[in-house]
Amino acid sequence: MSYHKSGNILEDKQSAIMNALNERVFCRFKELAALFPETSQRTLRYNVQKLVDKKMIERVGNGPGSFLKLKKGQHKHGTTRT
């Protein structure tokens, strides 16, 4: 099942990012990049920024110590977070 925002289905990579973040309390970009080794960092950053712009995820902090997390209300039901 894909994530939806205002009736629009997300691109496959964005949906995969949302699924990865749904399984974690927070995730650093470096960890996210390790989950998608077939995707260039530039493409990953582009998709992360699109999700931030859509207010589906948020970036907390600045620089290498920052992390990503889902915005409230974006978690899929029936999953547990670690």
Secondary structure, 3 states (H helix, E strand, C coil): CCCEECCEECCHHHHHHHHHHHCCCCECHHHHHHHCCCCCHHHHHHHHHHHHHCCCEEEECCHHHCEEEECCCCCCCCCCCC
